[in-house]
């Protein structure tokens, strides 16, 4: 049996013919390479014809950048009608928030928030209004919009509403293209919706492209496209879900490299004509990205892609030589498909990386010109596998620290095509279910429920065409859901993979049985690809008005959002969605965000209030704010007191709440105070400084996504613990996501009961990260007056459970010679070596960050295999007093450590006024 693998790259299109026998390893029989054609498929068919000859072919597997390039070029895209099923929820962050305006203009046909959506427990936010849906569908069709995206809140757990909307669309138009978000990705509303809209915009193009390929394949050969995760999509599924193919190129190269080299664990470097991709293979498969997936233009999605680093260096990379001073710059531009015309080696006038490789003797036999080329050049070891035609740029005999050997295997130039031919079939489940603790029944219920989900995934995988005996589990993650009343809710994510059984695959049914001839290869000039949009986040200075008010702009938001992630200490929820909310508000010029120091409000006549969200971080990824929860809670408190609030500050600076003070203050057109009530993130309301110091716990108000409020007054609440218990119970009843206004305090009390300059602290952490790319982690630690506890660690185990409503557990990090254990209760609590030596505890801030990106990692997303650094920042002084330690010290979290004494390490917190405003005045 023979199969063909194809890789369509930006410069060349490669094909290989593989022989696959049941009793032998696959064998490369033939290879071919040609210049990528402008229409993609004519060049592909040309190389397929070269390798097939008269062989009987069981299937063709294609990896292509065609669809992602269409988005980059803003060409061939369909207008999309996006229907978000959400009722009154999620309105604060509309579809396509933070998209580049030109791409949004190209894709956005009609967008609407409509009835529907579910809460975590499966209860309905609002019932579907079918007349409303039908009216919007008819309006879209009148506007000649035929591609629809349907995205419902919690639809991965409850798909009924999305499927009913699809039925309504089909009733109105039998030819409409429909993308349902639950078929695209799991939990994470904004990210799933982004991927679904991108998919919907590509549906007509995908259908045209794949039908053109099918119509010209000989002998009606079954066609598959390769997915981002190294598995396969049938031609039919590829027409439905083209978004799954975006990052298939690097994935295929890693799978091919593992096979050709015989190495299952190592680093793969794939060098093409315009770029270099570097990634890891683990057990013969590409390591998938860990978080924050961005497909194009910083659009965040939650589909699986390989964890790679891409560099603008390939065989066609232009080497710029400054004739005046002799300086040399490498790229980032490339001659791309014109390599055989522009490079010196081919008689052109442009010095390329290929010319340098020839001059250095790294390769030979390329080109025909004899022009002179100068050869001037300005923990655990792993093997490195080189692949791609451009890998001739690298010397396999050069030694590198941490590298056992450098290998360039046979057929390295067509490695991507080999990987495409070897892709498997997969199925993924992402759901929220009850998992009882093993202590209750010996683990029977948990095992039964997980077995049920695994069986469901195996069935899906087999239905897609996998050999039943080859299907195996490759990923299983169980994350307990904090605060839920049952204490047993978990998010379960699992993936199974199996080998394709091509004998099950149906042959492509063509309208005519006569085979169509191959198209001749067209050497048209490919369209220019739009470069990624980059915003320069370096060298930012705060802007102040004449009164010394800090005027917030989008880069300030980027800085503060990063800092709030660090100050979240692994909890507090992700800052990303509130960051998008802020950026959208600034872009639309809805509000001005103005920040003042605490000294602006010092009178007993001034009244200020803290705001924030309360709930489970997992829920907040899916049930986005409606934009009014905290605002309505403040308004209700004002109405109760018959007095206006003069300013707003953030309840806690750590995590998603860190930006809420800015948003609510801007909505009310009052200043936001550069302060917060916690100095970090903590799990309970009674851990705010004002309540620790004995301030009155009322009046306080809670508001849910429907706009319903719950007011706590002194007639029902007398202690901070009662406020916490009451609000937590109401929050759970209302979907584990509510806005809160804490008891207002006077300007005089403000000076005693808050942590000043917390927004400044977050800003300086962000400034350190974005201005020190090469040593960001060390820079962030310095900016926070802290230290790097572990600089190079690997997570080797994570255990989680729920207790008393909190997500508790611990993780183990492998370091040089010793293992570091971190316990958490929503936030990280204690860091100690496995021999018992304690290195840090609350209230100091313990934060994990990814080594490559320096991005903070939460306790709910951390997984085995993460490469992390561990930072420890000192707690604000007010949180280290004996009285405060009774509530936020390590003993308050149930630890009895008789041989340990917490020793605070105080450091001053600078404000932006201290560093920038006074200097500006002096100037």
C-alpha positions in Angstrom: 0.0 0.0 0.0 1.3 3.5 -0.9 0.4 6.9 0.4 1.5 10.4 -0.7 2.5 13.2 1.6 2.5 16.8 0.4 3.7 20.0 2.0 2.8 23.3 0.4 5.2 25.9 1.8 5.7 29.6 1.1 8.6 28.9 -1.3 8.4 25.3 -2.4 5.9 22.4 -2.6 7.2 19.0 -1.7 5.8 15.5 -2.2 6.8 12.0 -1.1 5.6 8.6 -1.9 5.6 6.2 1.1 5.2 2.5 1.1 3.3 1.3 4.2 3.1 -2.4 5.0 1.6 -3.8 8.1 4.8 -5.8 9.0 7.4 -3.1 8.1 8.2 0.5 8.9 7.1 3.0 6.2 9.6 3.5 3.5 10.2 6.6 1.3 10.0 5.4 -2.3 10.1 8.7 -4.3 10.3 12.5 -3.6 9.7 15.6 -5.7 9.9 19.4 -5.2 8.7 22.4 -7.2 8.1 26.1 -6.7 4.8 26.8 -4.9 2.2 28.0 -7.4 0.0 31.1 -6.9 -3.1 29.0 -6.9 -1.6 26.4 -4.6 -3.2 23.3 -6.1 -1.7 23.3 -9.6 1.8 23.1 -8.1 0.7 20.5 -5.7 -0.8 18.3 -8.4 2.4 18.7 -10.4 4.6 17.2 -7.6 2.0 14.5 -6.9 2.1 13.4 -10.5 5.9 13.2 -10.3 5.9 10.8 -7.3 2.9 8.7 -8.2 3.7 7.5 -11.7 1.6 4.4 -12.1 1.4 3.4 -8.5 -1.9 2.5 -6.8 -2.4 5.2 -4.1 -4.4 4.6 -0.9 -4.6 8.2 0.2 -3.0 11.7 -0.2 -2.2 13.7 2.9 -1.6 17.5 2.4 -0.2 20.1 4.7 -0.9 23.6 3.5 -0.6 27.2 4.5 -3.2 28.2 2.0 -5.9 29.1 4.5 -3.8 31.0 7.0 -2.2 32.9 4.0 -5.7 33.9 2.9 -6.2 35.6 6.3 -2.7 37.2 6.2 -3.4 38.5 2.7 -7.0 39.4 3.5 -8.0 37.7 0.3 -10.8 35.2 -0.4 -12.5 35.7 2.9 -16.3 35.5 3.3 -18.3 38.0 5.4 -19.6 36.3 8.5 -22.8 36.7 10.5 -21.8 36.0 14.2 -24.5 35.1 16.6 -23.4 34.9 20.3 -25.9 33.0 22.4 -25.5 34.8 25.7 -28.7 36.6 26.9 -27.6 39.6 29.0 -24.1 38.1 29.8 -20.7 38.7 28.0 -21.6 42.1 26.4 -18.5 43.9 27.7 -16.2 42.0 25.3 -17.9 41.8 21.9 -16.8 39.4 19.1 -13.6 40.2 17.3 -12.4 42.5 20.1 -8.7 43.4 19.5 -8.7 42.2 15.9 -6.8 44.3 13.4 -9.4 46.7 11.9 -8.7 45.7 8.3 -9.2 42.0 9.0 -12.3 42.8 11.0 -13.7 44.9 8.1 -13.0 42.0 5.7 -14.8 39.4 7.9 -17.5 41.2 10.0 -20.8 41.1 8.1 -23.3 41.1 11.0 -22.7 40.6 14.7 -25.4 40.2 17.4 -25.8 39.3 21.0 -28.9 37.1 21.1 -30.9 35.1 23.6 -29.6 31.8 24.9 -26.5 30.6 26.8 -26.0 28.3 29.8 -24.5 28.6 33.2 -21.9 26.1 34.5 -24.6 23.8 36.0 -26.5 23.5 32.7 -29.3 25.9 33.7 -30.3 28.4 31.0 -29.2 32.1 31.1 -32.2 32.9 28.9 -34.2 30.6 26.6 -33.6 30.9 22.8 -35.9 33.4 21.1 -36.3 31.6 17.8 -38.1 34.5 16.2 -35.2 36.8 17.1 -32.7 34.3 15.6 -34.8 33.8 12.4 -35.1 37.5 11.9 -31.3 38.0 12.1 -30.6 35.1 9.8 -33.0 36.6 7.2 -31.3 40.0 7.6 -27.9 38.4 7.0 -29.1 36.6 3.9 -30.6 39.8 2.6 -27.1 41.4 2.9 -25.7 38.4 0.9 -24.0 36.9 3.9 -24.1 33.1 3.7 -21.5 32.1 6.3 -22.6 31.9 9.9 -20.8 31.5 13.2 -22.8 30.4 16.2 -21.2 30.6 19.6 -23.1 29.9 22.9 -21.9 30.4 26.5 -20.9 27.0 27.8 -21.8 25.3 24.5 -18.9 22.7 24.8 -20.8 21.4 27.8 -24.3 21.9 26.4 -24.5 22.0 22.6 -28.4 21.9 22.2 -28.9 25.6 21.6 -26.1 25.9 19.0 -27.5 22.9 17.1 -31.0 24.3 17.2 -29.8 27.6 15.8 -28.1 25.6 13.0 -31.4 24.0 12.2 -33.1 27.4 12.0 -30.3 28.7 9.6 -30.8 25.6 7.4 -34.5 26.2 7.4 -33.9 29.7 6.0 -31.1 28.7 3.6 -30.1 25.2 2.6 -26.8 26.5 1.1 -25.6 28.5 4.1 -22.2 27.7 5.6 -22.5 27.1 9.4 -19.7 26.9 12.0 -20.7 25.8 15.5 -18.2 26.8 18.1 -18.5 23.7 20.2 -17.2 21.7 17.2 -14.1 24.0 17.0 -12.8 24.2 20.6 -13.4 23.8 24.3 -14.1 26.2 27.1 -12.9 29.8 26.7 -15.6 31.9 25.0 -13.6 34.7 23.4 -10.9 32.4 22.2 -13.3 29.7 20.9 -15.4 32.4 19.2 -12.3 33.9 17.5 -11.3 30.5 16.1 -14.9 29.9 14.9 -15.2 33.2 13.2 -11.9 32.7 11.4 -13.1 29.3 10.4 -16.5 30.6 9.1 -14.7 33.3 7.0 -12.7 30.5 5.3 -15.5 28.0 4.6 -16.3 29.1 1.0 -12.6 29.2 0.1 -11.9 25.8 1.6 -14.8 24.3 -0.3 -13.5 25.8 -3.6 -9.9 24.7 -3.0 -10.6 21.2 -1.8 -13.1 20.5 -4.5 -10.6 21.7 -7.1 -8.1 19.3 -5.7 -10.5 16.4 -5.6 -11.6 17.1 -9.1 -8.1 16.8 -10.5 -6.8 13.8 -8.4 -6.3 10.6 -10.4 -8.3 7.6 -9.7 -10.4 9.5 -7.2 -7.8 9.1 -4.5 -9.0 9.9 -0.9 -7.7 13.3 0.2 -6.8 14.4 3.8 -5.4 17.6 5.2 -3.1 17.6 8.1 -4.1 19.4 11.4 -2.2 21.6 13.7 -1.8 18.7 16.2 -0.3 16.2 13.8 -3.5 14.4 13.0 -5.7 14.2 9.9 -8.9 15.8 8.6 -10.8 14.1 5.8 -11.6 16.3 2.7 -15.2 16.7 3.9 -14.1 17.8 7.4 -11.4 20.1 6.0 -14.1 21.9 4.1 -16.0 22.4 7.4 -13.0 23.2 9.6 -10.1 24.8 7.7 -8.9 26.6 10.9 -7.5 23.3 12.1 -4.9 23.3 9.3 -3.2 26.6 10.1 -0.1 25.4 11.8 0.3 22.0 10.2 3.6 22.8 8.5 5.8 22.8 11.6 3.9 19.9 13.0 4.5 17.8 9.9 8.2 18.6 10.0 8.5 17.4 13.6 6.7 14.2 12.9 8.7 13.6 9.8 12.0 14.4 11.6 11.2 11.9 14.4 10.5 9.2 11.9 13.4 9.8 9.5 16.0 10.1 12.4 14.6 7.4 14.6 14.7 9.9 17.5 11.6 10.2 19.7 12.7 13.0 22.0 14.7 16.0 20.9 14.8 19.4 19.2 13.7 19.8 15.6 15.0 22.8 13.5 13.1 23.2 10.2 14.7 25.7 7.9 12.7 26.7 4.9 13.1 29.4 2.3 11.8 32.3 4.4 11.7 31.1 8.0 13.1 28.7 10.6 10.8 26.8 13.0 12.2 25.3 16.2 10.2 22.8 18.3 10.3 19.8 20.5 9.3 16.2 19.9 8.2 14.2 22.9 7.6 10.5 22.4 7.7 11.0 18.6 5.0 13.7 18.6 5.3 17.5 18.6 5.0 19.2 22.0 1.8 21.3 21.9 1.8 25.0 23.0 1.0 25.4 26.7 -1.1 28.6 26.7 -2.1 31.8 25.0 -2.3 30.5 21.4 -2.2 33.2 18.8 -2.7 32.2 15.2 -2.3 35.5 13.4 -2.2 39.2 14.2 -2.2 38.5 18.0 -5.7 37.0 17.7 -6.0 34.6 20.6 -7.6 31.2 20.1 -7.9 27.9 22.1 -7.2 25.4 19.3 -4.1 23.1 19.6 -0.9 24.2 17.8 2.7 23.0 18.1 4.9 24.8 20.6 7.4 26.4 18.3 9.6 29.4 18.0 9.7 30.9 14.5 12.6 33.1 13.3 12.8 35.0 10.0 15.8 33.0 8.8 15.8 30.7 5.8 17.6 29.9 2.6 16.3 33.0 1.0 16.9 35.4 3.9 18.6 38.5 2.6 22.0 39.5 4.0 22.2 43.3 4.1 25.8 44.7 4.0 26.2 48.4 4.7 29.0 49.6 2.3 29.8 52.6 4.5 30.6 51.0 7.7 30.8 47.3 6.8 28.1 46.3 9.2 25.9 43.3 8.4 22.2 42.7 9.1 20.5 39.3 8.6 16.9 39.6 7.3 14.2 39.6 8.3 13.2 40.0 4.7 13.6 37.1 2.2 13.7 36.7 -1.6 11.3 33.7 -1.0 10.1 32.0 -4.2 12.7 34.2 -6.2 15.7 32.4 -4.7 16.5 30.8 -8.0 16.6 34.2 -9.7 17.8 36.7 -7.1 20.6 34.9 -5.1 24.2 35.3 -6.1 24.4 31.5 -6.6 21.9 31.8 -9.4 23.4 34.8 -11.1 21.3 37.4 -9.2 22.5 40.5 -7.3 21.2 39.7 -3.8 23.3 38.1 -1.0 21.2 35.4 0.7 21.8 33.0 3.5 22.2 30.2 0.9 25.2 32.2 -0.6 26.7 32.4 2.9 26.3 28.6 3.4 28.1 28.0 0.0 30.9 30.4 0.9 31.4 28.7 4.3 31.6 25.3 2.7 28.4 24.0 4.5 27.0 22.8 1.2 27.8 22.6 -2.5 26.1 22.0 -5.8 23.6 24.8 -5.5 23.2 27.3 -8.3 25.5 28.0 -11.3 27.2 31.3 -10.7 30.8 31.7 -9.7 30.4 35.2 -8.2 32.7 35.8 -5.2 31.2 35.3 -1.8 32.9 36.4 1.3 33.0 33.9 4.2 33.2 36.5 6.9 30.8 36.0 9.8 30.3 38.6 12.3 20.6 20.5 32.0 19.8 17.7 30.0 21.4 17.3 26.7 19.2 16.4 23.7 19.8 15.6 20.0 19.0 18.2 17.4 17.4 17.1 14.1 17.8 19.4 11.1 15.3 19.3 8.3 14.0 21.5 5.5 15.9 22.6 2.4 17.4 25.6 4.2 19.0 23.4 6.9 22.2 23.4 4.7 22.8 26.7 6.5 23.8 24.9 9.6 27.0 22.9 10.3 26.2 19.5 11.7 29.7 19.1 13.0 29.5 22.2 15.3 29.3 21.5 19.0 26.7 23.2 21.3 26.2 23.0 25.0 23.3 20.8 25.9 23.3 19.1 22.4 24.3 15.5 22.2 24.4 15.4 18.4 23.2 17.2 15.3 21.6 15.0 12.7 20.5 15.8 9.2 18.6 12.6 8.2 18.0 11.2 4.7 15.2 13.0 2.8 15.6 16.0 5.2 14.6 18.4 2.4 11.1 16.9 2.2 10.7 16.1 5.9 7.4 18.0 6.1 5.9 15.9 3.4 7.0 12.8 5.1 5.4 13.9 8.3 2.2 14.7 6.5 2.0 11.1 5.2 2.5 9.8 8.7 -0.2 11.8 10.5 -2.8 10.0 12.7 -6.4 10.5 13.7 -7.5 12.2 16.9 -10.5 13.0 19.0 -10.8 15.5 22.0 -13.2 15.9 24.8 -13.5 19.1 26.9 -16.3 19.0 29.5 -17.2 19.8 33.1 -18.3 16.7 35.1 -18.6 15.5 38.7 -15.6 13.5 40.0 -15.9 12.3 43.5 -12.8 12.0 45.8 -11.4 8.6 45.9 -11.8 8.7 49.7 -15.6 8.4 49.3 -15.9 5.3 47.3 -12.4 4.1 46.6 -12.3 5.9 43.3 -15.1 3.9 41.6 -17.2 6.9 40.5 -14.2 8.9 39.3 -12.9 5.9 37.3 -16.3 5.2 35.8 -16.8 8.8 34.7 -13.3 9.1 33.2 -13.7 5.7 31.5 -17.0 7.0 30.0 -15.3 10.1 28.6 -12.4 8.1 27.2 -14.8 5.6 25.6 -16.7 8.5 24.0 -13.4 9.9 22.6 -12.3 6.5 21.3 -15.6 6.1 19.5 -15.2 9.5 17.9 -11.6 8.6 16.8 -12.7 5.2 15.4 -15.6 6.9 13.5 -13.1 9.3 11.9 -11.1 6.3 10.5 -8.6 5.1 13.1 -7.6 1.5 13.7 -9.4 0.6 17.0 -6.4 -1.4 18.3 -4.1 1.6 17.8 -6.2 4.2 19.6 -4.6 5.4 22.8 -4.9 8.2 25.3 -2.2 11.0 24.9 -3.6 13.7 27.2 -5.8 13.7 30.3 -6.2 16.8 32.5 -8.5 17.1 35.5 -8.9 20.6 37.0 -11.2 21.0 40.1 -13.6 23.9 40.0 -13.2 26.3 42.9 -16.2 27.4 45.0 -18.8 25.1 43.6 -21.2 23.9 46.3 -20.8 20.2 45.4 -17.1 20.4 45.7 -16.8 17.8 43.0 -17.0 19.7 39.7 -14.0 19.2 37.4 -13.0 20.4 34.0 -11.8 17.3 32.1 -9.7 17.6 28.9 -8.6 14.5 27.2 -7.3 13.5 23.7 -6.9 10.1 22.0 -4.9 9.3 18.9 -5.0 6.4 16.5 -3.4 5.3 13.3 -5.4 5.9 10.1 -7.0 2.8 8.5 -7.1 3.8 4.9 -9.1 0.7 3.9 -12.1 2.3 5.7 -11.8 5.5 3.7 -14.4 6.2 1.1 -13.1 7.1 -2.3 -13.9 10.7 -3.4 -17.2 10.7 -5.3 -16.9 12.9 -8.4 -19.8 14.1 -10.5 -18.0 12.5 -13.5 -16.2 9.2 -13.6 -13.8 10.5 -16.2 -10.6 11.6 -14.6 -9.7 15.3 -15.1 -6.2 16.0 -16.4 -3.5 17.4 -14.2 -3.2 21.2 -14.3 0.1 22.6 -15.5 2.2 24.2 -12.9 1.8 27.9 -12.8 4.8 30.0 -11.8 2.8 33.0 -10.9 4.1 35.5 -8.4 2.5 34.7 -5.0 0.6 37.5 -3.4 2.4 39.5 -0.7 1.5 38.2 2.7 0.5 40.9 5.2 3.2 41.1 7.9 2.1 40.5 11.5 1.0 43.6 13.4 3.4 44.6 16.1 3.0 47.4 18.6 6.1 48.8 20.1 5.7 48.3 23.9 9.2 49.6 24.8 10.3 52.9 26.3 6.9 53.9 27.5 6.5 56.9 29.8 3.3 57.7 31.7 1.4 60.8 30.5 0.1 63.3 33.1 -2.3 66.2 32.7 -1.8 69.6 34.1 -3.1 68.5 37.5 -0.8 65.5 37.7 -3.5 63.0 36.8 -2.1 59.9 35.1 -3.9 59.5 31.7 -4.0 55.8 30.8 -3.4 54.7 27.2 -3.3 51.2 25.6 0.4 50.6 26.4 -0.2 51.4 30.0 -3.0 48.8 30.0 -0.6 46.2 28.5 2.0 47.0 31.3 -0.6 46.9 34.1 -2.3 43.7 32.8 1.0 41.8 32.8 1.8 43.1 36.3 -1.6 42.0 37.6 -0.8 38.5 36.3 2.4 38.4 38.3 0.7 39.8 41.4 -2.0 37.1 41.0 0.4 34.6 42.5 -1.2 31.8 40.4 -4.8 32.8 41.2 -7.1 35.7 40.9 -8.2 34.8 37.3 -6.5 35.7 34.1 -6.2 39.4 33.2 -6.6 38.9 29.5 -10.3 39.5 29.1 -10.4 42.6 31.3 -7.4 43.9 29.3 -9.4 43.4 26.1 -12.3 45.2 27.7 -10.0 48.2 28.6 -8.4 48.3 25.1 -11.8 48.2 23.4 -13.1 51.0 25.6 -10.0 53.2 24.9 -10.2 52.4 21.1 -13.8 53.4 20.9 -13.1 56.5 23.1 -16.0 55.6 25.3 -14.2 56.7 28.4 -11.2 58.4 29.7 -9.2 56.4 32.3 -7.7 58.7 34.9 -5.6 57.6 37.8 -4.7 59.7 40.9 -2.6 58.9 43.9 -4.3 58.2 47.2 -3.4 61.6 48.5 -6.0 63.1 46.2 -8.7 61.9 48.6 -7.9 62.5 52.3 -11.0 64.1 53.7 -13.5 62.4 55.9 -16.1 63.9 53.5 -14.7 61.9 50.6 -16.3 58.5 50.0 -14.4 55.9 47.9 -15.2 52.3 47.1 -13.4 49.1 46.0 -14.8 46.9 43.2 -14.1 43.5 41.7 -15.4 40.2 40.5 -16.1 37.2 42.7 -16.3 33.6 41.4 -14.4 30.7 39.9 -11.6 31.6 37.3 -12.6 28.6 35.1 -16.1 30.1 34.8 -14.8 33.6 34.1 -13.1 32.3 30.9 -16.5 31.3 29.5 -19.0 33.5 31.2 -17.6 36.9 30.3 -18.9 40.1 32.1 -21.9 42.0 30.7 -20.0 45.3 31.6 -22.4 46.5 34.3 -22.0 44.0 37.2 -19.6 46.1 39.3 -21.1 49.4 38.2 -24.6 48.4 39.2 -23.3 47.2 42.5 -21.7 50.6 43.2 -24.8 52.4 42.1 -26.9 50.3 44.5 -24.6 51.2 47.4 -24.8 54.9 46.4 -28.6 54.7 46.4 -28.6 53.0 49.8 -26.3 55.6 51.3 -27.9 58.5 49.5 -24.4 59.7 48.7 -22.2 59.6 45.6 -18.9 57.8 45.5 -16.0 60.2 44.7 -13.6 57.7 43.4 -13.1 54.0 42.8 -10.2 51.7 43.5 -9.5 48.0 42.7 -10.5 45.5 45.4 -7.4 43.3 44.7 -4.6 44.1 42.3 -3.8 40.4 41.5 -5.3 38.7 38.5 -8.4 39.8 36.5 -9.6 42.2 39.2 -6.5 44.4 38.8 -8.1 46.4 36.0 -11.6 46.6 37.3 -11.1 49.8 39.2 -10.1 51.5 36.0 -13.1 50.3 34.1 -15.7 51.2 36.8 -14.2 54.6 37.5 -14.2 55.4 33.8 -17.8 54.3 33.5 -18.8 56.6 36.4 -16.5 59.4 35.1 -14.6 59.6 38.4 -10.9 59.0 39.1 -9.4 55.6 39.8 -7.2 55.6 42.8 -3.7 54.1 42.5 -4.3 51.6 45.3 -5.9 48.3 46.1 -7.2 46.4 49.1 -5.1 43.3 49.1 -1.7 44.0 47.5 -1.9 40.7 45.6 -4.6 38.1 45.1 -6.2 36.1 48.0 -9.2 33.8 47.8 -11.5 35.4 50.4 -13.1 38.8 50.9 -12.2 38.9 54.6 -8.6 39.0 53.6 -8.7 42.6 52.4 -6.8 45.0 54.5 -9.8 47.2 55.5 -11.7 44.2 56.8 -8.6 42.8 58.5 -8.2 46.1 60.3 -11.8 46.0 61.6 -13.6 48.3 59.2 -17.4 47.8 59.0 -18.3 45.0 56.5 -21.4 46.8 55.3 -23.0 48.1 53.2 -21.7 45.9 50.4 -23.5 44.8 47.2 -23.3 41.9 44.8 -24.7 42.0 41.2 -25.0 39.1 38.7 -24.9 39.0 34.9 -28.7 39.5 34.8 -28.4 42.7 36.7 -29.9 41.4 39.9 -28.4 42.8 43.1 -28.0 41.5 46.7 -27.4 44.2 49.3 -25.8 43.3 52.7 -26.4 45.8 55.5 -25.8 46.0 59.2 -29.1 44.4 59.9 -28.0 41.1 58.5 -24.1 41.2 58.5 -21.9 42.1 61.4 -18.5 40.4 60.6 -16.2 40.1 57.7 -16.6 36.3 57.8 -20.4 36.6 57.5 -20.0 38.9 54.5 -17.6 36.3 52.8 -20.0 33.4 53.5 -23.1 35.3 52.3 -21.5 36.6 49.1 -20.0 33.2 48.4 -23.3 31.4 48.7 -25.0 34.0 46.5 -22.2 33.9 44.0 -22.5 30.1 43.6 -26.3 30.3 43.1 -25.7 32.9 40.3 -23.3 31.0 38.2 -20.1 31.6 40.1 -19.5 35.0 38.5 -20.7 38.2 40.0 -19.5 41.8 40.5 -19.0 43.2 44.0 -18.8 46.6 45.6 -17.1 46.4 49.0 -18.0 48.8 51.9 -17.1 52.4 51.0 -14.5 54.1 53.2 -13.7 57.8 53.7 -10.7 59.6 52.2 -9.2 59.7 55.8 -9.6 55.9 56.1 -8.2 55.4 52.6 -4.8 56.5 53.9 -4.8 53.7 56.5 -6.7 50.8 54.9 -5.4 50.4 51.4 -2.1 49.5 49.7 -0.9 52.6 47.8 0.5 52.6 44.3 -0.6 49.1 43.4 -1.4 50.1 39.8 2.1 51.7 39.7 3.6 48.4 41.0 1.9 46.4 38.3 2.9 49.0 35.7 6.6 48.7 36.6 6.5 44.9 36.4 5.1 45.2 32.9 7.7 47.8 32.0 10.4 45.4 33.1 9.0 42.6 31.0 8.5 44.5 27.8 11.7 46.4 27.9 14.0 43.5 28.8 13.2 40.7 26.3 16.5 38.9 26.8 16.4 38.7 30.6 12.7 39.5 31.3 12.4 37.1 34.3 15.3 38.6 36.1 14.1 42.1 35.2 10.6 41.5 36.6 12.1 40.1 39.8 14.2 43.3 40.2 11.3 45.5 39.5 9.3 43.8 42.2 12.2 44.0 44.7 12.1 40.2 44.8 14.2 37.2 43.8 14.2 34.3 41.3 13.8 31.2 43.5 14.1 28.8 40.5 15.4 29.9 37.1 15.2 26.7 35.2 12.6 24.2 36.4 10.4 21.5 34.9 7.0 20.6 36.4 7.1 16.8 37.0 3.8 16.4 38.8 0.6 18.3 39.6 -2.1 17.1 42.1 -5.4 19.0 42.6 -8.5 18.5 44.6 -11.3 20.6 46.1 -11.8 21.2 49.8 -14.1 23.7 51.5 -14.9 25.2 48.1 -11.3 26.0 47.1 -9.1 24.4 44.5 -6.2 23.0 46.5 -3.2 20.9 45.6 0.5 21.0 45.0 3.0 20.7 42.2 6.6 19.5 42.1 9.3 21.3 40.1 12.5 19.5 39.2 15.5 21.7 39.6 19.2 21.1 39.7 19.8 18.3 42.3 16.5 18.9 44.2 12.8 19.1 43.8 10.8 22.1 44.8 7.2 21.6 46.0 4.6 24.4 45.8 1.3 24.1 47.7 -1.7 26.2 46.5 -5.2 27.1 47.6 -6.3 29.0 44.4 -3.1 31.0 44.9 0.4 29.7 45.6 0.9 29.4 49.4 4.3 27.9 50.2 7.5 26.9 48.4 9.7 24.2 49.9 12.2 21.6 48.9 11.0 18.0 49.1 13.3 17.5 52.1 11.2 20.0 54.1 13.3 23.2 53.8 10.9 26.1 53.5 11.9 28.9 51.0 8.9 31.1 51.0 5.3 31.4 52.3 2.3 33.7 52.2 1.8 36.6 52.5 4.9 36.9 50.2 4.0 36.6 46.6 5.0 33.3 44.9 4.5 33.3 41.1 5.4 30.9 38.4 6.2 32.2 34.9 7.0 30.4 31.6 10.7 30.4 30.9 10.4 31.3 27.3 7.8 34.1 27.5 8.0 35.2 31.2 4.2 35.0 31.2 2.6 34.1 34.6 1.1 30.7 34.9 -2.0 30.0 36.9 -2.5 27.1 39.3 -5.5 25.8 37.2 -3.5 25.7 33.9 -0.1 24.4 35.1 0.6 21.0 33.7 3.3 18.3 33.7 6.2 19.3 31.4 5.9 23.1 31.8 9.3 24.8 31.9 9.0 27.5 34.6 10.8 29.9 36.7 9.6 30.7 40.3 9.6 34.3 41.5 9.2 35.5 45.1 8.2 39.1 45.7 7.9 40.7 49.2 4.5 41.4 50.6 3.4 44.9 51.4 4.4 45.9 55.0 0.8 46.2 56.2 0.2 42.5 55.3 3.1 41.4 57.6 1.8 42.8 60.9 0.9 40.2 63.6 -2.8 41.1 63.2 -2.7 40.7 59.4 -0.7 37.4 59.6 -3.6 35.9 61.6 -5.7 36.2 58.4 -3.2 35.9 55.6 -0.2 34.2 57.1 0.7 30.5 56.5 -1.1 29.4 59.7 -4.3 30.9 58.5 -4.3 28.4 55.6 -4.1 25.4 58.0 -0.3 24.9 58.2 1.4 24.1 61.5 5.1 24.8 61.0 6.7 24.9 64.5 10.2 25.2 63.2 9.5 28.0 60.7 9.4 31.7 61.4 8.2 34.1 58.7 10.6 37.0 58.3 9.2 39.8 56.2 11.3 41.5 53.7 10.0 45.0 53.1 10.7 47.1 50.1 9.3 50.5 49.1 6.8 50.7 46.3 7.5 53.5 43.9 4.7 55.3 42.1 4.8 56.6 38.5 4.6 60.1 40.0 7.9 59.5 41.9 9.7 58.3 38.9 8.3 60.2 36.0 6.0 63.1 37.1 8.5 65.0 39.2 11.2 64.7 36.5 8.8 66.0 33.9 8.0 69.0 36.1 11.7 69.6 36.5 12.2 69.6 32.8 
